[in-house]
Amino acid sequence: MSFIKNLSWRYATKIFDSNKKVESDHVEKILEAVRLAPTSFGLQPFHVTVVENQELKDKLQGFSWNQPQIGTSSQVLVFSYRTDVLARINTYFEMISGGNEEVRKGMEGYETMMKNFAESMSEEKIASWAARQAYIALGFALASCAELEIDSCPMEGFDAAAYKEALALPENITPVVLLPIGYRSESDTVRAKVRFPETDLFSNK
């Protein structure tokens, strides 16, 4: 199928076939798409936890209003935002300079600008900004799943605090959106895709 046909094929799967597992090489491709997703300044202020353990998935389902996507999925990708932006900036410049202080000094103006950006934001704004970057990565994961003909279901209906505790995530990493993946169950209902027309969504000036 073409990419557009694949996007038309995908839908928010509600029940997965728990007997069918997404192979590790396909999971790696999805995660690579996430890694290659564009983000503000290239800082990638997000983290993805891949949950495959069935006991843990069942526990997380209880923190997700018992929605069956969690427990029946092959894996659950938990997208979290990061708030350690200044540390992230430091690591970023260590990477792009290769640890060479002279090279890094040549980028001092850019680094200062990025740090000023981070320091100008409140904790709430940092969280909002980082969450938006995580959603960009989510979009790439969804597109990758469609390309591989792997079913998925983006979800916001869950208790983030309970997830954070269950996954033993550090203070600076907070779950914001979920992506259970797998293969649709024959018992799931595939509804006709409804989308607003182009005239509603797009305009030219």
C-alpha positions in Angstrom: 0.0 0.0 0.0 1.0 3.6 -0.5 1.7 5.8 2.5 -1.7 7.6 2.1 -3.5 4.3 1.8 -1.8 3.1 4.9 -3.0 6.1 6.8 -6.5 5.5 5.6 -6.2 1.8 6.7 -5.2 2.7 10.2 -7.7 3.4 12.9 -7.7 3.7 16.7 -7.7 0.0 17.5 -9.7 -0.7 20.7 -9.1 -4.4 21.1 -5.8 -6.1 20.0 -5.2 -9.8 19.4 -3.2 -10.6 22.5 -1.8 -13.7 20.8 -0.1 -11.7 18.1 3.1 -9.9 19.0 4.9 -7.1 17.2 8.4 -8.4 16.4 11.4 -6.7 18.0 12.8 -5.5 14.7 9.5 -3.7 13.9 9.5 -2.1 17.4 13.0 -0.9 16.7 11.8 0.7 13.4 9.0 2.5 15.2 11.4 3.8 17.9 13.9 4.9 15.2 11.1 6.9 13.6 10.5 8.5 17.0 14.2 9.2 17.4 14.3 10.9 14.0 11.3 13.1 14.7 12.0 16.8 14.6 11.8 18.7 17.9 12.4 22.3 19.0 16.2 23.0 18.9 16.7 19.2 18.3 16.6 18.7 22.1 14.2 15.8 22.1 12.8 16.6 25.6 10.9 13.4 25.8 11.3 9.7 26.9 9.6 6.6 25.6 9.1 3.6 27.9 8.3 0.4 26.0 6.1 -1.8 28.2 5.8 -5.5 27.1 5.5 -7.3 30.4 1.9 -8.6 30.6 1.7 -8.3 34.4 2.7 -4.6 34.2 0.4 -3.9 31.2 -2.5 -5.4 33.2 -1.6 -3.1 36.2 -1.4 -0.1 33.9 -4.8 -0.9 32.4 -6.2 -0.4 35.9 -4.8 3.2 35.7 -6.4 3.7 32.3 -10.0 3.4 33.3 -9.7 -0.3 32.4 -9.5 0.4 28.7 -8.7 -3.0 26.9 -6.2 -1.5 24.5 -3.6 -1.6 27.3 -3.8 -5.2 28.4 -4.4 -6.7 24.9 -1.7 -4.8 23.1 1.6 -6.3 22.2 3.5 -3.3 23.6 2.5 0.0 25.1 4.7 3.0 24.3 4.5 5.5 27.1 5.5 8.9 25.9 6.7 11.2 28.6 8.0 14.8 28.6 11.2 15.9 30.2 11.7 19.0 32.3 15.5 18.8 32.7 16.0 21.2 29.8 19.2 22.9 31.0 20.9 19.5 31.5 19.6 18.5 28.1 21.2 21.5 26.5 24.5 20.8 28.1 24.5 17.2 26.9 23.4 18.3 23.4 26.4 20.6 23.1 28.7 18.0 24.4 27.5 15.7 21.7 27.7 18.1 18.8 31.1 19.4 19.8 32.4 15.9 20.3 33.8 17.0 23.6 36.1 19.5 22.0 36.1 22.7 24.1 37.3 24.8 21.2 34.5 23.6 18.9 32.0 24.2 21.7 33.4 27.7 22.4 32.6 28.5 18.7 29.0 27.7 19.4 28.8 29.7 22.6 26.4 32.3 21.3 23.9 29.6 20.2 24.3 27.7 23.5 23.7 30.9 25.5 20.6 31.7 23.4 19.2 28.2 24.1 19.9 28.5 27.8 18.2 31.9 27.9 15.2 30.4 26.3 15.0 27.6 28.9 15.6 29.9 31.8 12.9 32.3 30.6 10.1 29.7 31.0 8.3 28.8 34.2 8.0 25.1 35.2 4.5 25.0 33.7 5.7 26.4 30.4 8.6 24.0 30.2 6.2 21.1 30.8 3.8 22.4 28.1 6.6 23.0 25.6 8.2 19.6 26.2 4.8 17.8 26.0 4.3 19.3 22.6 7.6 17.9 21.4 6.5 14.4 22.7 3.4 14.7 20.6 5.4 15.4 17.5 7.3 12.2 18.2 4.0 10.4 18.8 2.9 11.5 15.3 6.0 9.9 13.8 5.3 6.7 15.7 1.7 6.6 14.4 2.9 7.1 10.8 5.6 4.4 11.2 3.0 1.9 12.6 0.7 2.6 9.6 3.6 2.2 7.2 4.4 -1.2 8.8 0.7 -2.1 8.9 0.8 -2.4 12.7 -2.3 -1.3 14.6 -2.1 1.4 17.2 -4.3 3.6 19.4 -3.1 7.0 20.8 -4.5 7.5 24.3 -4.7 10.3 26.8 -7.2 8.7 29.1 -4.9 7.5 32.0 -3.7 8.5 35.4 -0.3 10.0 34.7 0.8 10.1 38.4 0.0 6.4 38.8 1.9 5.5 35.6 4.9 7.5 36.8 5.0 5.6 40.0 4.3 2.2 38.4 7.1 2.7 35.9 9.5 4.2 38.5 10.1 7.2 36.4 12.4 10.0 37.8 11.0 13.4 38.9 11.9 15.1 35.6 10.1 12.5 33.4 6.2 12.5 33.3 3.9 10.4 31.1 1.7 12.5 28.8 0.3 10.2 26.1 0.2 6.4 25.4 0.5 4.4 22.2 -0.5 0.7 22.5 0.5 -1.2 19.4 -0.2 -4.7 18.1 -2.6 -6.4 15.6 -6.3 -5.8 15.6 -8.6 -8.5 17.1 -11.3 -10.0 14.9 -13.7 -9.0 17.6 -12.8 -5.3 17.3 -15.2 -3.0 15.5 -13.6 -1.2 12.5 -15.6 2.0 12.1 -15.7 4.0 8.9 -13.2 6.8 9.0 -14.8 10.2 9.4 -12.7 13.3 8.6 -13.7 16.9 8.0 -13.4 18.0 4.3 -10.4 19.8 2.9 -12.4 23.0 2.6 -12.8 23.0 6.4 -9.2 22.1 7.2 -7.2 24.0 4.6 -7.1 27.4 3.0 -4.9 29.2 0.5 -4.0 32.9 0.7 
